[in-house]
């Protein structure tokens, strides 16, 4: 049996800490390891995740997804070979400043807040 502390974390813990800092005042915030990353959920809905593939995975309104991809450097996330509308992948290079990261965190939180709370 392998010991969990010996496993190298796939996601960027520094990025996770920065996301956590921006979200700490959000009511109903929870964290959950999923998709090989660390996901931040608001009201039970995933808002943004420090991705196991690097960068961030951001959940946005599917109706806004194409427009956001067209006007930013984000790409539609591909999971198991299928594009996932409403899930965007943002590269580390586009999360370098607090302003850049805040924009994506706010987009993810706004969409999570628009959904009926789970639980």
LINWO-V699989 format. One record per helix or strand of 3 or more residues. SS is the DSSP state (A for helix, B for strand). FROM is the first residue (numbers start at 0). TO is the last residue. If there is no record, write none. Layout:
BEGIN
((SS	FROM	TO) (SS	FROM	TO))
END
This chain:
BEGIN
((A	3	5) (A	12	22) (B	28	33) (B	36	41) (B	44	49) (B	55	58) (A	61	70) (B	74	78) (B	81	89) (A	91	93) (A	97	113))
END
